[in-house]
Amino acid sequence: MFQMSRLFGRALVCATALGALATTPVIAHAQDDATWQSVKKAGVLRCGIATSPPYTMKDPKTNTYSGVFPDLCRDFAEKVLKVKVEYVDTTWDNIVAGLQSDKWDVSLSLNDTPERRKAISFTEPVVDYSVDFTYNKNNPKVPKPVKSIADIDKPGITVTVMSGTAQDKAISAVLKQATIMRLPGFDETRLALMSKRADLLADDSMTNLLLTRAHPDWADVFKPNPLLAQQGICFGIRKDTPAADVAVFNQFIEQQKKSGTVNAYVDTSVKQTIAQTK
């Protein structure tokens, strides 16, 4: 794990340099408009994080954070707001409530859903999102190929999903006969699939792609058509965030996408996550 962290750090050098160049106009904007003042006064940007590789990851041995959203949150804190970054551990069930109660300033890697918009606001999307299903292609209970949701929505079929996530809400709306096994985290859902306690795993398309690439000998993916729960993955922000603050954050995100920094972070995070699963 330590070696992977070192490799991850080296791989981010080019992306970080691009981010530094891209954020210069935003820094001036933030200073001129005096935005994010409470964060600047505290000297730290608190980033609420629940793990979901490759978007958000934590090394349990070193307690260091990586992934697309932790890296962007760090860059926004250090290069735009000129403050330190602090990652606050939470769960997917609490990541919205913690933001509302001021336990942190932004929530990482949240799907922009109508339900969540009743409680919080969002930045513009960092990456796109949809839900699909990974399964063991040697499992006789799963038809080959899977052509529709109806093929897997049957009694005796168990689908595992991370509790409280957008994936959970998406499959709960379409699976009426299959059993949904809700588990607290990334590792638990994958172990359920790999141990055959679950027949399919519902997760976002990027995460399931990681699993199929790491285990091409047995893992396959079913992607519904039309796409299930297609939306953007964003930073969550409080409802009372001033419009000027939101504009600064959105401009930062736009510049990181345009410069290629977001794609570089995604590529690095994908490779790191696959390495960790082998």
FENVEN-V539090 format. One line per field, one symbol per residue. ss: DSSP state (h for helix, s for strand, l for the rest). psi: psi as a letter, one per 30 degrees, with the letter a starting at -180 (. if undefined). burial: 1 if it has 16 or more other C-alpha atoms within 10 Angstrom, else 0. Layout:
# FENVEN-V539090
ss: ???
psi: ???
burial: ???
This chain:
# FENVEN-V539090
ss: lhhhhhhhhhhlhhhhhhhhhhlhhhhhhhhhhlllhhhhhhlssssssllslllssssllllssslhhhhhhhhhhhhhhllsssssslllllhhhhhhlllllssssssllhhhhlllssllllssssssssssllllllllllllhhhhlllllssssslllhhhhhhhllllllsssssllhhhhhhhhhlllllssssshhhhhhhhhhllllsssslllllsssssssssslllllhhhhhhhhhhhhhhhhhlhhhhhhhhhhhhhhhhhl
psi: eeeeeeeeeeffeeeeeeeeeffeeeeeeeeefhlheeeeefgkjkjkkkkikgeklkjfefhlklleeeeeeeeeeefefhllkkkjkalffffeeeeeggflekkkhkkjleeeffelllalkellklkakkljfgjffkkklkflefffilkfkkkklkkgleeeeeffffjfelkjjklfleeeeeeeeffgfkflkklleeeeeeeeefifffklkkjljlkkhkalklkkllegkkeeeeeeeeeeeeeeeeffeeeeeeeeeeeeeeeff.
burial: 00001001001100110111011001101100001100110001111111111111110000001111111111111111111111100111001101110011111111111000000111111110111111111000010001001001100011111111111101100010011111101100110111000111111111111111010000111110000110111111110000001111111111111010111111111101110000
